[in-house]
Amino acid sequence: MEDVLEFEKVKSCSKQFVLAINDTLNVMNGKWKLPIIGSLLYGKKRFKELEREIPKITPRMLSKELKDLEMNGIIKRTVYNTIPVSVEYELTESGHSFQSVLDAMLEWGLGHRKSFFTNFKKVDSN
């Protein structure tokens, strides 16, 4: 597919690089999408399970973010014909492919936090 560029080609073309980054940010924008994806990396979840696992998210915001993620092909929503109706959310193949991005963000965040607080303590003690 010509529209999908290999990473090496994207790095050398600043316009394509910016477009690819903007595409990612448009899908993953907001405070809650990454925690939702992180939770679903461990398997299918029902709405209340997600709500319990993600501190401080409101039901309204969770519902909105789940709809956005479904619309962007990151999660799949399955409705079961039970009484009462039950709904499960799971990651699509595209959603699972985000694991390496989350792993890199986690690694960077832990290193940054350690470095920042180490440097902060040095500045604070002077």
N, CA, C and O atoms as CSV, one atom per row, in Angstrom:
chain,resi,resn,atom,element,x,y,z
A,1,MET,N,N,0.843,-1.172,0.000
A,1,MET,CA,C,0.000,0.000,0.000
A,1,MET,C,C,0.890,1.237,0.000
A,1,MET,O,O,1.728,1.387,0.889
A,2,GLU,N,N,0.726,2.124,-0.976
A,2,GLU,CA,C,1.607,3.274,-1.092
A,2,GLU,C,C,1.342,4.327,-0.024
A,2,GLU,O,O,2.252,5.070,0.345
A,3,ASP,N,N,0.095,4.405,0.487
A,3,ASP,CA,C,-0.223,5.408,1.500
A,3,ASP,C,C,0.449,5.110,2.835
A,3,ASP,O,O,0.733,6.025,3.608
A,4,VAL,N,N,0.702,3.844,3.102
A,4,VAL,CA,C,1.340,3.451,4.342
A,4,VAL,C,C,2.842,3.443,4.115
A,4,VAL,O,O,3.370,2.647,3.339
A,5,LEU,N,N,3.517,4.353,4.814
A,5,LEU,CA,C,4.958,4.491,4.617
A,5,LEU,C,C,5.718,3.659,5.623
A,5,LEU,O,O,5.288,3.502,6.766
A,6,GLU,N,N,6.838,3.131,5.201
A,6,GLU,CA,C,7.709,2.451,6.133
A,6,GLU,C,C,8.348,3.503,7.027
A,6,GLU,O,O,8.540,4.643,6.605
A,7,PHE,N,N,8.680,3.127,8.265
A,7,PHE,CA,C,9.212,4.078,9.233
A,7,PHE,C,C,10.459,4.785,8.716
A,7,PHE,O,O,10.618,5.987,8.928
A,8,GLU,N,N,11.335,4.065,8.049
A,8,GLU,CA,C,12.559,4.682,7.539
A,8,GLU,C,C,12.256,5.800,6.546
A,8,GLU,O,O,12.935,6.827,6.531
A,9,LYS,N,N,11.245,5.596,5.725
A,9,LYS,CA,C,10.868,6.626,4.753
A,9,LYS,C,C,10.233,7.824,5.465
A,9,LYS,O,O,10.456,8.971,5.077
A,10,VAL,N,N,9.446,7.554,6.503
A,10,VAL,CA,C,8.775,8.623,7.237
A,10,VAL,C,C,9.797,9.526,7.911
A,10,VAL,O,O,9.626,10.745,7.923
A,11,LYS,N,N,10.857,8.951,8.473
A,11,LYS,CA,C,11.854,9.756,9.178
A,11,LYS,C,C,12.515,10.771,8.253
A,11,LYS,O,O,12.916,11.845,8.703
A,12,SER,N,N,12.634,10.450,6.976
A,12,SER,CA,C,13.336,11.349,6.070
A,12,SER,C,C,12.409,12.377,5.423
A,12,SER,O,O,12.880,13.246,4.690
A,13,CYS,N,N,11.134,12.299,5.672
A,13,CYS,CA,C,10.174,13.205,5.052
A,13,CYS,C,C,9.396,13.921,6.144
A,13,CYS,O,O,8.464,13.349,6.709
A,14,SER,N,N,9.754,15.148,6.449
A,14,SER,CA,C,9.174,15.834,7.598
A,14,SER,C,C,7.656,15.988,7.509
A,14,SER,O,O,6.976,15.876,8.529
A,15,LYS,N,N,7.107,16.240,6.323
A,15,LYS,CA,C,5.657,16.383,6.199
A,15,LYS,C,C,4.966,15.072,6.555
A,15,LYS,O,O,3.992,15.072,7.308
A,16,GLN,N,N,5.459,13.955,6.022
A,16,GLN,CA,C,4.865,12.651,6.313
A,16,GLN,C,C,5.036,12.294,7.796
A,16,GLN,O,O,4.149,11.694,8.402
A,17,PHE,N,N,6.173,12.666,8.365
A,17,PHE,CA,C,6.439,12.421,9.791
A,17,PHE,C,C,5.397,13.149,10.635
A,17,PHE,O,O,4.798,12.559,11.534
A,18,VAL,N,N,5.183,14.424,10.345
A,18,VAL,CA,C,4.213,15.226,11.095
A,18,VAL,C,C,2.801,14.672,10.922
A,18,VAL,O,O,2.041,14.604,11.889
A,19,LEU,N,N,2.450,14.283,9.720
A,19,LEU,CA,C,1.122,13.717,9.484
A,19,LEU,C,C,0.912,12.426,10.276
A,19,LEU,O,O,-0.156,12.213,10.851
A,20,ALA,N,N,1.932,11.567,10.304
A,20,ALA,CA,C,1.824,10.302,11.046
A,20,ALA,C,C,1.680,10.558,12.548
A,20,ALA,O,O,0.877,9.907,13.217
A,21,ILE,N,N,2.453,11.498,13.070
A,21,ILE,CA,C,2.349,11.840,14.499
A,21,ILE,C,C,0.970,12.417,14.793
A,21,ILE,O,O,0.347,12.053,15.791
A,22,ASN,N,N,0.484,13.318,13.932
A,22,ASN,CA,C,-0.845,13.904,14.131
A,22,ASN,C,C,-1.941,12.845,14.077
A,22,ASN,O,O,-2.902,12.918,14.843
A,23,ASP,N,N,-1.817,11.871,13.192
A,23,ASP,CA,C,-2.801,10.782,13.138
A,23,ASP,C,C,-2.845,10.041,14.475
A,23,ASP,O,O,-3.920,9.753,15.002
A,24,THR,N,N,-1.682,9.744,15.006
A,24,THR,CA,C,-1.609,9.042,16.292
A,24,THR,C,C,-2.237,9.880,17.402
A,24,THR,O,O,-3.035,9.378,18.193
A,25,LEU,N,N,-1.874,11.151,17.452
A,25,LEU,CA,C,-2.413,12.029,18.489
A,25,LEU,C,C,-3.921,12.219,18.361
A,25,LEU,O,O,-4.619,12.306,19.371
A,26,ASN,N,N,-4.427,12.284,17.144
A,26,ASN,CA,C,-5.870,12.437,16.947
A,26,ASN,C,C,-6.644,11.236,17.475
A,26,ASN,O,O,-7.736,11.396,18.021
A,27,VAL,N,N,-6.099,10.053,17.320
A,27,VAL,CA,C,-6.769,8.845,17.815
A,27,VAL,C,C,-6.590,8.696,19.322
A,27,VAL,O,O,-7.517,8.278,20.016
A,28,MET,N,N,-5.409,9.035,19.835
A,28,MET,CA,C,-5.089,8.778,21.241
A,28,MET,C,C,-5.214,10.008,22.142
A,28,MET,O,O,-4.777,9.973,23.292
A,29,ASN,N,N,-5.803,11.091,21.637
A,29,ASN,CA,C,-5.866,12.304,22.445
A,29,ASN,C,C,-6.723,12.108,23.687
A,29,ASN,O,O,-7.604,11.250,23.723
A,30,GLY,N,N,-6.451,12.912,24.695
A,30,GLY,CA,C,-7.232,12.866,25.919
A,30,GLY,C,C,-6.524,12.113,27.022
A,30,GLY,O,O,-5.550,11.394,26.799
A,31,LYS,N,N,-7.036,12.300,28.194
A,31,LYS,CA,C,-6.441,11.762,29.417
A,31,LYS,C,C,-6.714,10.267,29.619
A,31,LYS,O,O,-5.950,9.594,30.311
A,32,TRP,N,N,-7.781,9.744,29.033
A,32,TRP,CA,C,-8.260,8.420,29.428
A,32,TRP,C,C,-8.029,7.310,28.418
A,32,TRP,O,O,-8.114,6.138,28.785
A,33,LYS,N,N,-7.745,7.620,27.184
A,33,LYS,CA,C,-7.650,6.558,26.176
A,33,LYS,C,C,-6.517,5.577,26.456
A,33,LYS,O,O,-6.699,4.367,26.328
A,34,LEU,N,N,-5.369,6.084,26.830
A,34,LEU,CA,C,-4.247,5.181,27.094
A,34,LEU,C,C,-4.495,4.286,28.309
A,34,LEU,O,O,-4.189,3.096,28.243
A,35,PRO,N,N,-5.037,4.808,29.417
A,35,PRO,CA,C,-5.372,3.888,30.514
A,35,PRO,C,C,-6.408,2.832,30.121
A,35,PRO,O,O,-6.336,1.696,30.590
A,36,ILE,N,N,-7.362,3.191,29.271
A,36,ILE,CA,C,-8.359,2.211,28.815
A,36,ILE,C,C,-7.670,1.127,27.991
A,36,ILE,O,O,-7.908,-0.062,28.206
A,37,ILE,N,N,-6.828,1.526,27.062
A,37,ILE,CA,C,-6.098,0.555,26.238
A,37,ILE,C,C,-5.211,-0.313,27.129
A,37,ILE,O,O,-5.155,-1.530,26.957
A,38,GLY,N,N,-4.525,0.310,28.074
A,38,GLY,CA,C,-3.670,-0.440,28.997
A,38,GLY,C,C,-4.450,-1.488,29.760
A,38,GLY,O,O,-3.974,-2.609,29.939
A,39,SER,N,N,-5.628,-1.144,30.204
A,39,SER,CA,C,-6.467,-2.102,30.926
A,39,SER,C,C,-6.908,-3.250,30.019
A,39,SER,O,O,-6.925,-4.408,30.435
A,40,LEU,N,N,-7.261,-2.920,28.788
A,40,LEU,CA,C,-7.743,-3.953,27.864
A,40,LEU,C,C,-6.623,-4.830,27.316
A,40,LEU,O,O,-6.897,-5.874,26.724
A,41,LEU,N,N,-5.374,-4.431,27.502
A,41,LEU,CA,C,-4.259,-5.303,27.098
A,41,LEU,C,C,-4.280,-6.622,27.872
A,41,LEU,O,O,-3.720,-7.624,27.426
A,42,TYR,N,N,-4.927,-6.611,29.025
A,42,TYR,CA,C,-4.982,-7.809,29.867
A,42,TYR,C,C,-6.235,-8.641,29.627
A,42,TYR,O,O,-6.519,-9.573,30.380
A,43,GLY,N,N,-6.985,-8.305,28.575
A,43,GLY,CA,C,-8.137,-9.127,28.221
A,43,GLY,C,C,-9.430,-8.349,28.155
A,43,GLY,O,O,-9.485,-7.159,28.465
A,44,LYS,N,N,-10.473,-9.053,27.741
A,44,LYS,CA,C,-11.808,-8.455,27.614
A,44,LYS,C,C,-12.277,-7.939,28.967
A,44,LYS,O,O,-11.980,-8.514,30.014
A,45,LYS,N,N,-13.021,-6.832,28.911
A,45,LYS,CA,C,-13.559,-6.269,30.151
A,45,LYS,C,C,-14.968,-5.758,29.904
A,45,LYS,O,O,-15.315,-5.343,28.798
A,46,ARG,N,N,-15.760,-5.798,30.945
A,46,ARG,CA,C,-17.074,-5.173,30.903
A,46,ARG,C,C,-16.919,-3.734,31.399
A,46,ARG,O,O,-15.892,-3.371,31.974
A,47,PHE,N,N,-17.938,-2.933,31.171
A,47,PHE,CA,C,-17.894,-1.510,31.491
A,47,PHE,C,C,-17.517,-1.270,32.949
A,47,PHE,O,O,-16.618,-0.478,33.234
A,48,LYS,N,N,-18.187,-1.936,33.863
A,48,LYS,CA,C,-17.938,-1.731,35.304
A,48,LYS,C,C,-16.521,-2.153,35.687
A,48,LYS,O,O,-15.922,-1.543,36.572
A,49,GLU,N,N,-15.978,-3.174,35.048
A,49,GLU,CA,C,-14.602,-3.588,35.323
A,49,GLU,C,C,-13.637,-2.475,34.926
A,49,GLU,O,O,-12.713,-2.147,35.671
A,50,LEU,N,N,-13.857,-1.903,33.754
A,50,LEU,CA,C,-13.013,-0.792,33.310
A,50,LEU,C,C,-13.138,0.393,34.259
A,50,LEU,O,O,-12.144,1.022,34.621
A,51,GLU,N,N,-14.350,0.682,34.651
A,51,GLU,CA,C,-14.596,1.806,35.563
A,51,GLU,C,C,-13.861,1.607,36.893
A,51,GLU,O,O,-13.305,2.557,37.444
A,52,ARG,N,N,-13.857,0.385,37.402
A,52,ARG,CA,C,-13.155,0.102,38.665
A,52,ARG,C,C,-11.640,0.171,38.513
A,52,ARG,O,O,-10.946,0.597,39.436
A,53,GLU,N,N,-11.120,-0.243,37.360
A,53,GLU,CA,C,-9.671,-0.293,37.151
A,53,GLU,C,C,-9.048,1.057,36.852
A,53,GLU,O,O,-7.839,1.226,37.007
A,54,ILE,N,N,-9.852,2.022,36.425
A,54,ILE,CA,C,-9.309,3.322,36.030
A,54,ILE,C,C,-9.784,4.366,37.034
A,54,ILE,O,O,-10.912,4.852,36.944
A,55,PRO,N,N,-8.926,4.708,37.987
A,55,PRO,CA,C,-9.322,5.648,39.042
A,55,PRO,C,C,-9.755,7.008,38.490
A,55,PRO,O,O,-9.137,7.548,37.572
A,56,LYS,N,N,-10.816,7.541,39.063
A,56,LYS,CA,C,-11.318,8.897,38.803
A,56,LYS,C,C,-11.999,9.103,37.456
A,56,LYS,O,O,-12.385,10.229,37.144
A,57,ILE,N,N,-12.161,8.059,36.647
A,57,ILE,CA,C,-12.898,8.240,35.394
A,57,ILE,C,C,-14.392,8.157,35.703
A,57,ILE,O,O,-14.831,7.287,36.455
A,58,THR,N,N,-15.157,9.057,35.123
A,58,THR,CA,C,-16.599,9.037,35.330
A,58,THR,C,C,-17.240,8.093,34.306
A,58,THR,O,O,-16.674,7.867,33.236
A,59,PRO,N,N,-18.398,7.550,34.624
A,59,PRO,CA,C,-19.078,6.677,33.666
A,59,PRO,C,C,-19.340,7.382,32.325
A,59,PRO,O,O,-19.220,6.772,31.263
A,60,ARG,N,N,-19.691,8.647,32.387
A,60,ARG,CA,C,-19.952,9.395,31.153
A,60,ARG,C,C,-18.691,9.502,30.291
A,60,ARG,O,O,-18.746,9.311,29.076
A,61,MET,N,N,-17.564,9.807,30.922
A,61,MET,CA,C,-16.310,9.933,30.181
A,61,MET,C,C,-15.859,8.577,29.647
A,61,MET,O,O,-15.383,8.489,28.515
A,62,LEU,N,N,-16.000,7.523,30.442
A,62,LEU,CA,C,-15.631,6.180,29.984
A,62,LEU,C,C,-16.454,5.808,28.764
A,62,LEU,O,O,-15.916,5.287,27.787
A,63,SER,N,N,-17.748,6.069,28.811
A,63,SER,CA,C,-18.621,5.762,27.682
A,63,SER,C,C,-18.185,6.532,26.429
A,63,SER,O,O,-18.123,5.960,25.340
A,64,LYS,N,N,-17.887,7.805,26.578
A,64,LYS,CA,C,-17.447,8.626,25.448
A,64,LYS,C,C,-16.141,8.100,24.854
A,64,LYS,O,O,-16.020,7.971,23.636
A,65,GLU,N,N,-15.168,7.797,25.710
A,65,GLU,CA,C,-13.872,7.338,25.237
A,65,GLU,C,C,-13.972,5.962,24.571
A,65,GLU,O,O,-13.298,5.701,23.574
A,66,LEU,N,N,-14.806,5.094,25.121
A,66,LEU,CA,C,-15.001,3.780,24.498
A,66,LEU,C,C,-15.606,3.925,23.104
A,66,LEU,O,O,-15.204,3.217,22.181
A,67,LYS,N,N,-16.562,4.826,22.943
A,67,LYS,CA,C,-17.159,5.071,21.625
A,67,LYS,C,C,-16.111,5.598,20.646
A,67,LYS,O,O,-16.056,5.163,19.496
A,68,ASP,N,N,-15.275,6.540,21.109
A,68,ASP,CA,C,-14.211,7.076,20.246
A,68,ASP,C,C,-13.236,5.985,19.823
A,68,ASP,O,O,-12.867,5.892,18.653
A,69,LEU,N,N,-12.825,5.167,20.775
A,69,LEU,CA,C,-11.871,4.097,20.478
A,69,LEU,C,C,-12.476,3.064,19.527
A,69,LEU,O,O,-11.786,2.536,18.655
A,70,GLU,N,N,-13.757,2.783,19.697
A,70,GLU,CA,C,-14.431,1.843,18.784
A,70,GLU,C,C,-14.515,2.449,17.380
A,70,GLU,O,O,-14.255,1.767,16.389
A,71,MET,N,N,-14.876,3.721,17.303
A,71,MET,CA,C,-14.999,4.392,16.016
A,71,MET,C,C,-13.662,4.415,15.263
A,71,MET,O,O,-13.639,4.374,14.033
A,72,ASN,N,N,-12.551,4.482,16.007
A,72,ASN,CA,C,-11.222,4.522,15.400
A,72,ASN,C,C,-10.604,3.137,15.220
A,72,ASN,O,O,-9.438,3.029,14.840
A,73,GLY,N,N,-11.365,2.082,15.485
A,73,GLY,CA,C,-10.889,0.725,15.234
A,73,GLY,C,C,-9.874,0.204,16.232
A,73,GLY,O,O,-9.128,-0.726,15.925
A,74,ILE,N,N,-9.833,0.793,17.432
A,74,ILE,CA,C,-8.883,0.370,18.461
A,74,ILE,C,C,-9.487,-0.700,19.359
A,74,ILE,O,O,-8.789,-1.605,19.817
A,75,ILE,N,N,-10.785,-0.593,19.605
A,75,ILE,CA,C,-11.470,-1.603,20.415
A,75,ILE,C,C,-12.676,-2.147,19.662
A,75,ILE,O,O,-13.188,-1.540,18.722
A,76,LYS,N,N,-13.105,-3.319,20.120
A,76,LYS,CA,C,-14.297,-3.972,19.581
A,76,LYS,C,C,-15.293,-4.104,20.717
A,76,LYS,O,O,-14.936,-4.516,21.821
A,77,ARG,N,N,-16.524,-3.759,20.452
A,77,ARG,CA,C,-17.606,-3.851,21.444
A,77,ARG,C,C,-18.496,-5.012,21.036
A,77,ARG,O,O,-18.997,-5.060,19.913
A,78,THR,N,N,-18.688,-5.955,21.969
A,78,THR,CA,C,-19.540,-7.114,21.689
A,78,THR,C,C,-20.725,-7.100,22.645
A,78,THR,O,O,-20.559,-7.061,23.864
A,79,VAL,N,N,-21.921,-7.132,22.070
A,79,VAL,CA,C,-23.155,-7.147,22.858
A,79,VAL,C,C,-23.693,-8.568,22.867
A,79,VAL,O,O,-23.884,-9.179,21.816
A,80,TYR,N,N,-23.938,-9.090,24.075
A,80,TYR,CA,C,-24.476,-10.442,24.228
A,80,TYR,C,C,-25.968,-10.372,24.535
A,80,TYR,O,O,-26.408,-9.555,25.344
A,81,ASN,N,N,-26.730,-11.228,23.887
A,81,ASN,CA,C,-28.177,-11.250,24.040
A,81,ASN,C,C,-28.557,-12.028,25.303
A,81,ASN,O,O,-29.106,-13.128,25.243
A,82,THR,N,N,-28.249,-11.422,26.432
A,82,THR,CA,C,-28.578,-12.024,27.723
A,82,THR,C,C,-29.572,-11.111,28.430
A,82,THR,O,O,-29.862,-10.012,27.958
A,83,ILE,N,N,-30.081,-11.567,29.545
A,83,ILE,CA,C,-30.981,-10.737,30.348
A,83,ILE,C,C,-30.322,-10.531,31.704
A,83,ILE,O,O,-30.171,-11.501,32.447
A,84,PRO,N,N,-29.923,-9.315,32.061
A,84,PRO,CA,C,-29.890,-8.129,31.203
A,84,PRO,C,C,-28.784,-8.267,30.145
A,84,PRO,O,O,-27.911,-9.130,30.240
A,85,VAL,N,N,-28.849,-7.403,29.155
A,85,VAL,CA,C,-27.865,-7.407,28.075
A,85,VAL,C,C,-26.482,-7.165,28.682
A,85,VAL,O,O,-26.325,-6.309,29.553
A,86,SER,N,N,-25.494,-7.911,28.227
A,86,SER,CA,C,-24.126,-7.675,28.691
A,86,SER,C,C,-23.254,-7.268,27.506
A,86,SER,O,O,-23.460,-7.708,26.375
A,87,VAL,N,N,-22.280,-6.420,27.801
A,87,VAL,CA,C,-21.397,-5.868,26.778
A,87,VAL,C,C,-19.962,-6.061,27.229
A,87,VAL,O,O,-19.628,-5.806,28.386
A,88,GLU,N,N,-19.114,-6.511,26.313
A,88,GLU,CA,C,-17.679,-6.647,26.582
A,88,GLU,C,C,-16.897,-5.812,25.578
A,88,GLU,O,O,-17.297,-5.632,24.427
A,89,TYR,N,N,-15.767,-5.310,26.064
A,89,TYR,CA,C,-14.858,-4.540,25.219
A,89,TYR,C,C,-13.537,-5.278,25.154
A,89,TYR,O,O,-13.068,-5.836,26.146
A,90,GLU,N,N,-12.940,-5.274,23.959
A,90,GLU,CA,C,-11.627,-5.883,23.788
A,90,GLU,C,C,-10.864,-5.110,22.719
A,90,GLU,O,O,-11.458,-4.401,21.907
A,91,LEU,N,N,-9.562,-5.253,22.730
A,91,LEU,CA,C,-8.738,-4.587,21.741
A,91,LEU,C,C,-8.810,-5.301,20.400
A,91,LEU,O,O,-8.902,-6.527,20.337
A,92,THR,N,N,-8.769,-4.527,19.345
A,92,THR,CA,C,-8.642,-5.087,18.004
A,92,THR,C,C,-7.157,-5.368,17.761
A,92,THR,O,O,-6.321,-5.118,18.630
A,93,GLU,N,N,-6.842,-5.882,16.594
A,93,GLU,CA,C,-5.432,-6.098,16.242
A,93,GLU,C,C,-4.671,-4.772,16.283
A,93,GLU,O,O,-3.535,-4.710,16.753
A,94,SER,N,N,-5.306,-3.729,15.790
A,94,SER,CA,C,-4.689,-2.399,15.834
A,94,SER,C,C,-4.463,-1.945,17.270
A,94,SER,O,O,-3.425,-1.365,17.586
A,95,GLY,N,N,-5.429,-2.208,18.133
A,95,GLY,CA,C,-5.287,-1.850,19.544
A,95,GLY,C,C,-4.152,-2.603,20.212
A,95,GLY,O,O,-3.390,-2.028,20.989
A,96,HIS,N,N,-4.036,-3.900,19.909
A,96,HIS,CA,C,-2.941,-4.701,20.474
A,96,HIS,C,C,-1.581,-4.216,19.978
A,96,HIS,O,O,-0.585,-4.308,20.697
A,97,SER,N,N,-1.541,-3.702,18.757
A,97,SER,CA,C,-0.260,-3.233,18.222
A,97,SER,C,C,0.252,-2.009,18.969
A,97,SER,O,O,1.415,-1.633,18.823
A,98,PHE,N,N,-0.605,-1.388,19.767
A,98,PHE,CA,C,-0.201,-0.220,20.544
A,98,PHE,C,C,0.612,-0.604,21.783
A,98,PHE,O,O,1.157,0.270,22.457
A,99,GLN,N,N,0.698,-1.899,22.086
A,99,GLN,CA,C,1.429,-2.352,23.279
A,99,GLN,C,C,2.874,-1.860,23.285
A,99,GLN,O,O,3.365,-1.409,24.319
A,100,SER,N,N,3.551,-1.940,22.161
A,100,SER,CA,C,4.955,-1.518,22.124
A,100,SER,C,C,5.082,-0.026,22.391
A,100,SER,O,O,6.058,0.417,22.996
A,101,VAL,N,N,4.099,0.756,21.943
A,101,VAL,CA,C,4.108,2.201,22.213
A,101,VAL,C,C,3.925,2.435,23.711
A,101,VAL,O,O,4.643,3.236,24.309
A,102,LEU,N,N,2.972,1.740,24.313
A,102,LEU,CA,C,2.751,1.881,25.755
A,102,LEU,C,C,3.972,1.434,26.552
A,102,LEU,O,O,4.332,2.069,27.543
A,103,ASP,N,N,4.615,0.339,26.123
A,103,ASP,CA,C,5.822,-0.126,26.807
A,103,ASP,C,C,6.912,0.942,26.749
A,103,ASP,O,O,7.577,1.209,27.751
A,104,ALA,N,N,7.094,1.551,25.582
A,104,ALA,CA,C,8.103,2.602,25.435
A,104,ALA,C,C,7.746,3.819,26.290
A,104,ALA,O,O,8.627,4.428,26.897
A,105,MET,N,N,6.464,4.175,26.340
A,105,MET,CA,C,6.037,5.310,27.164
A,105,MET,C,C,6.255,5.014,28.641
A,105,MET,O,O,6.682,5.892,29.391
A,106,LEU,N,N,5.970,3.799,29.064
A,106,LEU,CA,C,6.179,3.404,30.449
A,106,LEU,C,C,7.658,3.485,30.808
A,106,LEU,O,O,8.022,4.038,31.846
A,107,GLU,N,N,8.499,2.937,29.954
A,107,GLU,CA,C,9.939,2.969,30.195
A,107,GLU,C,C,10.439,4.413,30.282
A,107,GLU,O,O,11.195,4.761,31.189
A,108,TRP,N,N,10.015,5.244,29.338
A,108,TRP,CA,C,10.439,6.641,29.346
A,108,TRP,C,C,9.921,7.344,30.605
A,108,TRP,O,O,10.668,8.071,31.259
A,109,GLY,N,N,8.653,7.130,30.943
A,109,GLY,CA,C,8.057,7.783,32.111
A,109,GLY,C,C,8.747,7.419,33.411
A,109,GLY,O,O,8.979,8.280,34.260
A,110,LEU,N,N,9.077,6.141,33.570
A,110,LEU,CA,C,9.773,5.718,34.793
A,110,LEU,C,C,11.164,6.345,34.874
A,110,LEU,O,O,11.582,6.810,35.934
A,111,GLY,N,N,11.877,6.354,33.743
A,111,GLY,CA,C,13.203,6.973,33.716
A,111,GLY,C,C,13.141,8.470,33.954
A,111,GLY,O,O,13.962,9.019,34.689
A,112,HIS,N,N,12.185,9.125,33.343
A,112,HIS,CA,C,12.031,10.568,33.506
A,112,HIS,C,C,11.686,10.917,34.948
A,112,HIS,O,O,12.250,11.849,35.521
A,113,ARG,N,N,10.762,10.169,35.525
A,113,ARG,CA,C,10.358,10.424,36.911
A,113,ARG,C,C,11.559,10.277,37.844
A,113,ARG,O,O,11.781,11.115,38.718
A,114,LYS,N,N,12.335,9.202,37.652
A,114,LYS,CA,C,13.508,8.969,38.493
A,114,LYS,C,C,14.520,10.114,38.317
A,114,LYS,O,O,15.023,10.660,39.300
A,115,SER,N,N,14.810,10.465,37.076
A,115,SER,CA,C,15.765,11.541,36.773
A,115,SER,C,C,15.266,12.883,37.292
A,115,SER,O,O,16.027,13.641,37.894
A,116,PHE,N,N,14.008,13.175,37.065
A,116,PHE,CA,C,13.445,14.460,37.474
A,116,PHE,C,C,13.503,14.621,38.986
A,116,PHE,O,O,13.945,15.657,39.483
A,117,PHE,N,N,13.065,13.612,39.716
A,117,PHE,CA,C,13.047,13.740,41.165
A,117,PHE,C,C,14.451,13.707,41.760
A,117,PHE,O,O,14.701,14.332,42.791
A,118,THR,N,N,15.368,12.984,41.122
A,118,THR,CA,C,16.760,13.001,41.572
A,118,THR,C,C,17.340,14.401,41.390
A,118,THR,O,O,17.964,14.940,42.304
A,119,ASN,N,N,17.136,14.987,40.215
A,119,ASN,CA,C,17.617,16.342,39.959
A,119,ASN,C,C,16.901,17.374,40.808
A,119,ASN,O,O,17.518,18.344,41.248
A,120,PHE,N,N,15.612,17.185,41.045
A,120,PHE,CA,C,14.826,18.104,41.861
A,120,PHE,C,C,15.364,18.128,43.290
A,120,PHE,O,O,15.480,19.196,43.891
A,121,LYS,N,N,15.692,16.958,43.834
A,121,LYS,CA,C,16.228,16.884,45.193
A,121,LYS,C,C,17.578,17.593,45.282
A,121,LYS,O,O,17.868,18.255,46.279
A,122,LYS,N,N,18.402,17.457,44.242
A,122,LYS,CA,C,19.708,18.130,44.226
A,122,LYS,C,C,19.525,19.649,44.228
A,122,LYS,O,O,20.209,20.352,44.972
A,123,VAL,N,N,18.622,20.151,43.412
A,123,VAL,CA,C,18.374,21.587,43.345
A,123,VAL,C,C,17.739,22.074,44.635
A,123,VAL,O,O,18.077,23.151,45.126
A,124,ASP,N,N,16.832,21.299,45.182
A,124,ASP,CA,C,16.104,21.673,46.396
A,124,ASP,C,C,17.037,21.733,47.598
A,124,ASP,O,O,16.834,22.566,48.481
A,125,SER,N,N,18.058,20.874,47.662
A,125,SER,CA,C,18.949,20.819,48.822
A,125,SER,C,C,20.030,21.898,48.777
A,125,SER,O,O,20.704,22.125,49.782
A,126,ASN,N,N,20.211,22.558,47.655
A,126,ASN,CA,C,21.221,23.623,47.541
A,126,ASN,C,C,20.751,24.910,48.136
A,126,ASN,O,O,21.482,25.900,48.121
